[in-house]
C-alpha cells in the first residue's frame, strides 16, 4: 500500500518535470511564480495575501499541466489534423490564459499598492 502511494508521488513529480522540460510557457509561469514569491518575501505579505498568491501560482501551474496532458492525449488519439482536436487544444489553452490573467489581477491587487508606497 505504501509503495503504491510513493509511486503515485514519483509519477506526479515526473509529470511536473516533463511539463517544465517540454513546455516553454510552463517555464515562463514558473519564472513569474519565483518573482511573485520573492516580491512577497520583500514586501512581507500577510497570511491572507500569501494564500491568494500561492493559490494563484498553483492554479496557473495546474492549468498548464492539464493543458499539456490534454495536448499530449489529443496528439495520441488524433495524430492528423482534425477540427475537434484543434478546438480541444484551443479550449485548454484558453483555460491557461484565463487562469494566468486571473493570477495577474491577484498580483496587481496585492503588489501595486505596495509598489506605489515604495515609489
Secondary structure, 3 states (H helix, E strand, C coil): CHHHHHHHHHHHHHHHHHHHHHCHHHHHHHHHHHHHHHHHHHHCCCHHHHHHHHHHHHHHHHHHHHHHHHHHHHHHHCCCCCHHHHHHHHHHHHHHHHHHHHHHHHHHHHHHHHHHHHC
